[in-house]
Amino acid sequence: MILEVFRLNGALIAAGDELVKPLGLTSARWQVMGSVAQGRGESPVAQLARNMGLARQSVQRVVDDLVAAGIFELAPNPNHKRAKLVRFTPDGMALFDKATALWAPFAEALAAEAEPGELARFTDLLARLRARLEHGPNHGGET
């Protein structure tokens, strides 16, 4: 199952790259944009990275690139002087909306492969496995 999840991840990244390439995006940039959208512009880079399960430094590089491209802007954070909040610019939000519009029919076609309730059960299983792994690899076998 784990190997199949790795393969699925690779296939999703490849499909995402192909889907958003006409918009000048990559899956990595699009994923960070999605995390910013989910956080409604109220998240610093460290929180975005935690939400994505990635290293802060890798997310920071993508954010810096997207700021330079005019897709994101950094705003003052009332809770932390140095950790700026990452927000969309109007052009960035429009670009994210275009990418989302491209993704929607593709996602619906993928979801149609599942039986009723199957996606919810699988999502729950993946979340439980992830939570277990987040406690460390030595905790996976305890009963």
Stockholm file with secondary structure:
# STOCKHOLM 1.0

chainA/1-143         MILEVFRLNGALIAAGDELVKPLGLTSARWQVMGSVAQGRGESPVAQLARNMGLARQSVQRVVDDLVAAGIFELAPNPNHKRAKLVRFTPDGMALFDKATALWAPFAEALAAEAEPGELARFTDLLARLRARLEHGPNHGGET
#=GR chainA/1-143 SS CHHHHHHHHHHHHHHHHHHHGGGTCCHHHHHHHHHHHHTTTCEEHHHHHHHHTCCHHHHHHHHHHHHHTTSEEEEEETTEEEEEEEEECHHHHHHHHHHHHHHHHHHHHHHTTSCTTHHHHHHHHHHHHHHHHHTCGGGTTCC
#=GC SS_cons         CHHHHHHHHHHHHHHHHHHHGGGTCCHHHHHHHHHHHHTTTCEEHHHHHHHHTCCHHHHHHHHHHHHHTTSEEEEEETTEEEEEEEEECHHHHHHHHHHHHHHHHHHHHHHTTSCTTHHHHHHHHHHHHHHHHHTCGGGTTCC
//
